[in-house]
Amino acid sequence: MRFGLALSGGALRGVAHIGVLKALSENGLYPSYISGTSAGSMVAALYACGYSAVEMEKIALNLDNGIYDPDYPGMLRGIVQWILHRDFDWDGFLKGNEVEKLMKRLTNGISVKEVRMPLAITAVDINAGNTVMFVSRKRGLADTRHVIFKDDVPLYKAVRASTAIPSVFQPVIIDGMRLVDGGVTENVPSGVLRMMGARVVIGINLGYSGQRRSEVNNILEIGSQAIDIMAYQITRLKANTCDLMINPDIYDIGMTDFHRVAECIQRGYESIISNLPAIKKLIRS
């Protein structure tokens, strides 16, 4: 019953992955491999560190908009530089320090290669266009022209890089690479799980799936939705890397809807319950 679970990005909607893991565990199903992009990387990282879905649910229910930390000085500097027709160096509305501090505390600052199970977290080198895969086991994984594998960085740094939605969160510099949200190239990182040994892979896609969202009316939502739409097109092309793709019905939950965290987790839970017969058949085949 060994299988891999690939968790997509989705900003605040990423807490639905907790409901996914909760439903799986209640039915005796535990992924042996896990990967994540952006918000999915946070859940994947905590799961690989040994957190249960119930423990993650408690953490998620205490989240609030304090996790978003605007870079007001950077905004002002960028506006002034733009007005003066100078090159400006402002690269994101949100600093991302709160996300980083939270993940550092929860993971005790361990490195990616110290986690207890096969794990992969995606980011993108915005300058070179390469996908960067932070993996717990590099053995058998060779760099290519477009993909770089790394295991020698703190886990919280890998997550911070993976969650850096372009122009919303500031990029992260690791080994000279300016890294942004992995959803730019790998929103549902399933292929890497195959490379790490998973025979069966289930993908959880929380992003845009063709629905209309009328509430995309602020800079956070526009940035997130732009990545989601791009990722949707890429995911469609790569759908064959998953044996089963599940799309929880959470498209209407926004980046600042912290009052709907419990609802979001429940919808993730229900998406697994409704697909349980197919999941069990796939895993046991």
Stockholm file with secondary structure:
# STOCKHOLM 1.0

chainA/1-285         MRFGLALSGGALRGVAHIGVLKALSENGLYPSYISGTSAGSMVAALYACGYSAVEMEKIALNLDNGIYDPDYPGMLRGIVQWILHRDFDWDGFLKGNEVEKLMKRLTNGISVKEVRMPLAITAVDINAGNTVMFVSRKRGLADTRHVIFKDDVPLYKAVRASTAIPSVFQPVIIDGMRLVDGGVTENVPSGVLRMMGARVVIGINLGYSGQRRSEVNNILEIGSQAIDIMAYQITRLKANTCDLMINPDIYDIGMTDFHRVAECIQRGYESIISNLPAIKKLIRS
#=GR chainA/1-285 SS CCCEEEECCCGGGGGHHHHHHHHHHHTTCCCSEEEEETHHHHHHHHHHTTCCHHHHHHHHHTCCGGGCCBCHHHHHHHHHHHHTTCCCCCCEEECCHHHHHHHHHHHTTCBGGGSSSCEEEEEEETTTCCEEEEESCCTTCCCCSSEEEECCSBHHHHHHHHTCCTEEECCEEETTEEEEEGGGTCSSCCHHHHHTTCSSEEEECCSCCSCCCTTCCSHHHHHHHHHHHHHHHHHHHTGGGCSEEECCSCTTCCTTCGGGHHHHHHHHHHHHHHTHHHHHHHHHC
#=GC SS_cons         CCCEEEECCCGGGGGHHHHHHHHHHHTTCCCSEEEEETHHHHHHHHHHTTCCHHHHHHHHHTCCGGGCCBCHHHHHHHHHHHHTTCCCCCCEEECCHHHHHHHHHHHTTCBGGGSSSCEEEEEEETTTCCEEEEESCCTTCCCCSSEEEECCSBHHHHHHHHTCCTEEECCEEETTEEEEEGGGTCSSCCHHHHHTTCSSEEEECCSCCSCCCTTCCSHHHHHHHHHHHHHHHHHHHTGGGCSEEECCSCTTCCTTCGGGHHHHHHHHHHHHHHTHHHHHHHHHC
//
